[in-house]
Amino acid sequence: MKTETSYKVHQIKRIGAGAISAGLICGTSFSATLLEWNTYGNTGTETEETSVSNTTGLLSSTMTIGPGVTLTSSSDRFGGRSFYDSTTDSNPTTLNEAIADGEYIQFTVTPQSGYSYSVTDFSFIWDRSGTGPDSVALRSSGDNYASTLASASSLASGNTTVFTNLSFNLTSLTSATTFRLYAYGATSSAGNAGFDTSSNSPNIKLLGSVSAIPEPTGITSGALLAAGLFYRARPRGIKR
């Protein structure tokens, strides 16, 4: 037979469990195109390229060009030329040479307060001249650009329609991360390359997911509420 006190304790346990559960599930996650850029209409001499869309939970992002790349006129492109090693030998440039010479395009992903994000793919249209860089490698500030997240080689010249996709996995990031796409494999200092397109639609896309970080106050207040109610309903001492 349940006493009034035991019934209250039973109900309070249910309230406390529900409050704590609500606090745990308040974070939501959704897959999304995190950021998009569109280089259509460029002259090729732009020093920056600002994103045209950013998903909820992320700030907009502006691409910039590394110090080793020289701007050159080319319609609908964000890139340049001089993707060539400083030793001026006749061999195609290597990734190490591109890193040493600052031959990259970079952008930074920054979460809004209360959000974390994960990144799974970087997709883009890459065009180059016949002597421009035909290989790219993506690195991040997460390890100070020490390792390659993903790479692609034998990229075609004269391409303004076909996307190259780099797949990798960075999860639960809560601070700003800078990504650098190094370009290499050029055979002449005159060789040019960059993000390009032939249509007025996004030609650079970063894919992944965004999560709302659960508020710890949801758990704390629920637990405190349950504890307070339990204190009020606890059995009093029995006089003998």
C-alpha positions as CSV (number, residue, x, y, z in Angstrom):
1,M,0.0,0.0,0.0
2,K,1.5,3.4,-1.1
3,T,1.6,6.2,1.5
4,E,1.1,9.8,0.4
5,T,4.8,10.4,0.9
6,S,5.9,7.4,-1.3
7,Y,3.5,8.5,-4.0
8,K,5.1,12.0,-4.0
9,V,8.6,10.6,-4.2
10,H,7.5,8.4,-7.1
11,Q,6.1,11.4,-9.0
12,I,9.1,13.6,-8.3
13,K,11.5,10.9,-9.7
14,R,9.4,11.0,-12.9
15,I,9.6,14.8,-13.0
16,G,13.4,14.8,-12.4
17,A,14.0,12.2,-15.1
18,G,11.9,14.1,-17.6
19,A,13.7,17.4,-16.8
20,I,17.1,15.8,-17.2
21,S,16.1,14.1,-20.4
22,A,14.8,17.4,-21.8
23,G,18.1,19.0,-21.1
24,L,20.0,16.2,-22.8
25,I,18.0,16.3,-26.0
26,C,17.8,20.0,-26.5
27,G,20.8,20.0,-28.9
28,T,19.9,19.4,-32.5
29,S,22.0,18.4,-35.5
30,F,21.3,18.8,-39.2
31,S,23.3,18.0,-42.4
32,A,23.8,21.0,-44.7
33,T,25.7,22.8,-47.4
34,L,27.8,24.8,-44.9
35,L,29.1,27.5,-47.2
36,E,28.9,28.3,-50.9
37,W,30.9,30.7,-53.2
38,N,30.2,31.8,-56.7
39,T,33.0,33.2,-58.9
40,Y,30.8,33.9,-61.9
41,G,31.4,37.5,-63.1
42,N,34.9,37.7,-61.7
43,T,37.6,39.3,-63.7
44,G,40.3,37.1,-62.2
45,T,42.1,39.9,-60.4
46,E,40.0,39.7,-57.2
47,T,42.0,39.4,-54.0
48,E,38.9,38.1,-52.0
49,E,35.9,36.0,-52.6
50,T,33.0,36.2,-50.1
51,S,30.6,33.4,-49.6
52,V,27.2,33.8,-51.2
53,S,25.4,31.6,-48.6
54,N,26.1,30.2,-45.1
55,T,24.0,27.8,-43.1
56,T,22.4,28.5,-39.7
57,G,25.1,28.3,-37.1
58,L,28.0,29.5,-39.2
59,L,29.3,33.0,-40.1
60,S,30.0,34.0,-43.7
61,S,33.5,33.3,-45.0
62,T,35.9,35.2,-47.3
63,M,38.5,33.3,-49.5
64,T,41.9,34.8,-49.9
65,I,44.9,33.9,-52.1
66,G,48.3,32.9,-50.7
67,P,51.4,35.2,-51.2
68,G,53.0,32.9,-53.7
69,V,50.2,33.3,-56.3
70,T,50.1,36.2,-58.7
71,L,46.7,37.6,-59.9
72,T,46.0,37.5,-63.6
73,S,43.0,38.4,-65.7
74,S,40.6,35.5,-66.3
75,S,36.9,35.8,-66.5
76,D,34.7,34.0,-63.9
77,R,37.7,32.8,-62.0
78,F,39.2,33.2,-58.5
79,G,42.9,32.2,-58.7
80,G,46.0,33.3,-60.5
81,R,49.3,32.2,-61.9
82,S,52.9,31.5,-60.7
83,F,52.0,28.2,-59.2
84,Y,55.6,27.2,-59.9
85,D,58.6,26.4,-57.7
86,S,61.1,29.1,-56.9
87,T,64.1,27.0,-58.0
88,T,62.8,27.3,-61.7
89,D,63.7,23.7,-62.6
90,S,61.9,22.0,-65.4
91,N,60.1,19.5,-63.2
92,P,56.4,20.0,-62.2
93,T,56.0,21.6,-58.8
94,T,55.5,19.3,-55.8
95,L,53.2,19.8,-52.8
96,N,56.2,20.6,-50.6
97,E,57.2,23.3,-53.0
98,A,53.7,24.8,-53.0
99,I,53.7,24.8,-49.2
100,A,57.1,26.5,-49.1
101,D,56.1,29.1,-51.6
102,G,52.7,29.9,-50.2
103,E,50.8,28.7,-53.3
104,Y,47.3,28.2,-52.0
105,I,43.7,29.6,-51.7
106,Q,42.3,29.7,-48.1
107,F,39.1,30.3,-46.2
108,T,38.0,30.2,-42.6
109,V,34.9,28.4,-41.1
110,T,33.6,30.2,-38.0
111,P,30.8,28.9,-35.8
112,Q,28.2,31.2,-34.3
113,S,27.9,31.1,-30.5
114,G,26.1,28.0,-29.3
115,Y,26.9,25.8,-32.4
116,S,29.5,23.2,-33.4
117,Y,30.1,21.9,-36.9
118,S,31.5,18.9,-38.8
119,V,33.0,19.0,-42.3
120,T,32.8,16.0,-44.7
121,D,33.3,17.4,-48.3
122,F,34.8,20.2,-50.2
123,S,33.5,20.4,-53.8
124,F,34.5,22.8,-56.5
125,I,35.1,23.4,-60.2
126,W,38.9,23.7,-60.9
127,D,40.2,25.1,-64.2
128,R,43.7,25.5,-65.3
129,S,45.8,26.3,-68.4
130,G,47.9,23.6,-70.1
131,T,50.9,24.4,-67.9
132,G,48.9,25.2,-64.7
133,P,48.7,23.1,-61.6
134,D,46.9,19.8,-62.1
135,S,46.9,18.7,-58.5
136,V,45.5,20.0,-55.2
137,A,45.7,19.1,-51.5
138,L,43.5,20.4,-48.7
139,R,45.0,21.0,-45.2
140,S,43.7,22.8,-42.1
141,S,44.8,24.9,-39.2
142,G,43.6,22.1,-36.9
143,D,47.2,20.6,-37.0
144,N,48.9,23.8,-38.3
145,Y,48.6,22.5,-41.9
146,A,50.8,19.5,-41.2
147,S,48.8,16.7,-42.9
148,T,46.6,16.4,-46.0
149,L,42.9,15.9,-45.4
150,A,42.2,15.0,-49.1
151,S,43.8,15.5,-52.5
152,A,43.1,15.2,-56.2
153,S,45.4,14.9,-59.2
154,S,45.3,14.8,-63.0
155,L,42.7,17.6,-63.1
156,A,41.8,18.6,-66.6
157,S,42.5,21.9,-68.3
158,G,39.7,24.0,-69.8
159,N,37.2,22.8,-67.3
160,T,34.3,25.1,-66.2
161,T,31.6,22.6,-65.5
162,V,32.8,19.4,-63.7
163,F,33.1,19.4,-60.0
164,T,36.0,17.9,-58.1
165,N,35.0,16.5,-54.7
166,L,37.4,16.1,-51.7
167,S,36.0,13.9,-49.0
168,F,37.3,13.8,-45.4
169,N,36.0,13.9,-41.8
170,L,36.4,16.6,-39.2
171,T,33.9,16.4,-36.4
172,S,32.5,18.5,-33.5
173,L,34.5,21.6,-34.2
174,T,33.7,24.5,-31.9
175,S,36.2,27.2,-33.0
176,A,37.3,28.8,-36.2
177,T,39.2,26.6,-38.6
178,T,41.1,27.8,-41.6
179,F,41.4,25.5,-44.7
180,R,44.1,25.9,-47.3
181,L,43.9,24.3,-50.8
182,Y,47.5,24.0,-52.1
183,A,47.9,23.8,-55.9
184,Y,50.9,22.1,-57.5
185,G,52.0,20.2,-60.6
186,A,52.5,23.3,-62.7
187,T,55.2,23.2,-65.5
188,S,55.6,26.9,-66.1
189,S,55.5,30.1,-64.1
190,A,53.0,31.4,-66.6
191,G,50.6,28.5,-65.9
192,N,47.4,29.7,-64.3
193,A,44.5,28.0,-62.4
194,G,41.7,28.6,-59.9
195,F,38.1,28.1,-59.1
196,D,36.1,28.7,-62.3
197,T,32.6,28.3,-63.8
198,S,30.5,28.9,-66.9
199,S,27.2,29.5,-65.2
200,N,25.9,31.9,-62.5
201,S,25.5,29.4,-59.7
202,P,27.7,28.3,-56.8
203,N,30.8,26.5,-58.0
204,I,32.5,26.1,-54.6
205,K,30.8,24.2,-51.8
206,L,31.7,23.0,-48.3
207,L,29.5,20.2,-46.9
208,G,28.9,18.8,-43.5
209,S,26.6,19.3,-40.5
210,V,25.9,21.8,-37.8
211,S,24.8,21.1,-34.2
212,A,23.2,23.3,-31.6
213,I,25.2,22.8,-28.4
214,P,22.9,21.7,-25.5
215,E,22.5,24.3,-22.8
216,P,23.8,22.9,-19.5
217,T,21.3,25.0,-17.6
218,G,18.5,22.7,-18.9
219,I,20.0,19.8,-17.0
220,T,21.0,21.8,-13.9
221,S,17.6,23.5,-13.4
222,G,15.8,20.3,-13.9
223,A,17.9,18.5,-11.4
224,L,17.6,21.3,-8.9
225,L,13.8,21.4,-9.3
226,A,13.6,17.7,-8.7
227,A,15.9,17.9,-5.7
228,G,13.9,20.8,-4.2
229,L,10.6,18.9,-4.6
230,F,12.2,15.8,-3.1
231,Y,13.3,17.7,-0.1
232,R,9.8,19.0,0.5
233,A,8.3,15.6,0.2
234,R,10.8,13.5,2.1
235,P,9.4,11.6,5.1
236,R,9.7,13.3,8.5
237,G,11.4,11.6,11.4
238,I,9.2,9.2,13.4
239,K,8.8,10.0,17.1
240,R,9.2,7.2,19.5
